[in-house]
Amino acid sequence: MTAQLSLEAEINPMVLKFHPVITMTDDQLFDFCQLNKDFRIERNKTGEIVIMSPTGSETDERNFDLIGQLWLWTKQDGTGVGFGSSGGFTLPSGAVRSPDAAWIKKTDWEAIPLDKRKKFAPICPQFVIELRSESDSLKELKTKMEEYIKNGTLLGWLIDRVQCKVYIYRPNTAVEELDNPAKLSGEDVLPGFVLDFSEIW
């Protein structure tokens, strides 16, 4: 069983190379995702399409609890809007990413035209969370977290349930690594938000 988990942890998502032969516009990518709703689809900054299978039920249960905690704080705080794992964002680099959870200041969100919000909104969330499952590549997730920071994210958490670790990403700061934390603060980006890990590990 241990060997199986180790092998699964090294699985990488499928990458389809269209560009430069075919260049998908943002609208075409959105339509492509709607036609293939059984998959999680992203686009990296070089135009390659990244296809991931849905997460397992256990990981999704943990993600549901995580989003629930963020949702409750967001509603009580009132200064921003929260998102789950199905929402996609077009980053300044041109990549389209879909974090497991995200938060954006309400003023920044409302400044985006309504028609742009209906698809992959052209914005990088100020706060993102990626939750690793057994089948996720840790290397790929770390690369994705670095991409968020380079594109404007102020605070990012990579939660590795496989090794019970959390990697904290901030601009112009070395990545902080925590072993099996019980709680985690949203710092000055999400003041007052505390994530309780008791239902996530």
N, C-alpha and C positions, 0 to 999 in steps of 0.2 A: 504493500500500500504506500509506503514511504517513497519507494522508487517511482511509483506511478505519479504521485504528487510532484515530485522533483521534475519529472519529464514534462508534465503538463505546465509547470511554471515557466518552461522555456518556449512555449508556443507563441509565435508571433502572428499578428494579424495579416491577412492577405492584402497585398499591395498591387493595384492595377495601374500600369503605366500608360496613360493616354497621351499626355503632353510630351512633345510638341505636335504629334500627329493629329490629335484631337484636343481641343481646349474647351472644357465645359464652362459655360457661363454660370454665374451664381443661380440664376433661375433654372437652368438645365440641371444643375446639381440638386437643387431642391426637388424638382420633379422626379429625378432619378431615385432620390431617397424615398419619396412617396410611393413609388412603384415597387420598392424593395423594403417594405417596413419590417420584415422579419430579421433584418440585419441592422447593426449600428454602422453607419457610414460616415466617414470624415474625409477631408481633403487636406493634404499637407501643403506647405508653402511652395513646393515645386510643382504642384498640380496633380500629383499622384493621388488616386482614390484608395483610401484605406478601409477595408471591410472587416468587421469584427462580428463574431456570432453573439447572440444574446448571452447575458450572464446567467449563471446557474441560479436556481431558486433561493438557495441559502444566502448567496451574496446579495441578491436583490432584496431579500428580507432585511438584511443589515442596512442596505442603502435606503430602504424605506424609513427605517428608524432614524437614520442620519438626516434625511431630508425633513422628516417630521420635526426634529429638534430645531433645524434651521428655519423651517416655516413658522414655528411658534415664536421664535425670537424676532423674525422679520415682521410679523404681524404686530407684535407688541412694540417694537422699535419704531416702525413706520417711516424710516428714512430711505428704504430701498426695496427692491423686488427680488424674490428668490426664484430659482429654476431647478428642475430635476434633470435626470439623465437623458431625457428625450429632446431637450432643446439644443439647437446648434447656433453658433456664433461665428461670423466672419471676422477674423482677426485682421489687424492692419497689415500683416504679412501676406494676406490672401488665403491663408489656411482657414478651413472651416472645422471647428472643434466642438465637441459635445462633452463637457465635463460631467461627472456624476452628480455634482451639485454646484451651484454658482449663485452669486449675489452681485447686484449692480445698484449703485446709487439711483434713487428715484428720479432725481433731476437729470442725470445722464440718460436714463432709459426714456424718459418722456421727451427728451430733445431729439430722439430718433423718429423720423416720419413714420406714421402708422403703417403704411404699406411695407416699409422696410422691416418693421417688427413682426409682420406676419410670416416672414420666411426666416432666413438666417441673418439676424440683426447684425449690422456692421459695428460691432463693439467687442472689446475684450473685458470680461467681468473683472471687477476689482478683487473678488474673492472666488477661489475655485477649490473643489475637493475632487480627488480621484481616489476611488476605493479599489484596491487590488484584490482580485480573486485568484484562485489556484491556476487558472489558465492564462492569466495576464503576464506579459513580459515586464519585469521590473525595469529593465533598461529602457524599454519603449515608454513606459510611464514617466520615468525620470526625464527623458528627452522632452516629453509633452509638457511637463511641469516647467522646465526651463523655457520652453516656447511661450507659455502663458506669461511668465515674468518679463521676458523680452518684449512682449506686446502690450504690456500695461497692467498686468495683475499686480496687486499690492501685497497679497497674502495668499499662499497656496499650501494646501495640505495633501500630501500623498500618504494615504493610510494603507499600510501593507498588512493585511490580515494573515497572510501566510507566515510572516516572521514576527508578528505583533510589534511592528515598528511604525513610527510616524516620521516623515520627512517634511520639514517646514521650509518653505521657499519664500524669500523676501527679496526685493530689488537691492542690488549692490551689497549683498550679504551672503556669506557662506551658508550652505544648506545646513540646517540644524536637524540632528537625528535623535529621536527619543525612543527608548525601549519601553513598550507596554504602558503608556501613560493611562491614568484613570480618567483624567479630564484634560481639556485643552481650551485655552482662551483665544477669543477672536481679536485680542489686542486692540489697538486703536483703529483698526479697519472696521471691525464689528464690535464696538464697545459694549460690554455686558453679555456678549454671547459666550457661552461655555458649552462645549460638546462633551457629553457624558459617554464614555466608552463601554459602560457596563453591558449594553445591549448590542455592541458592535463587534467586540472581540469574539 
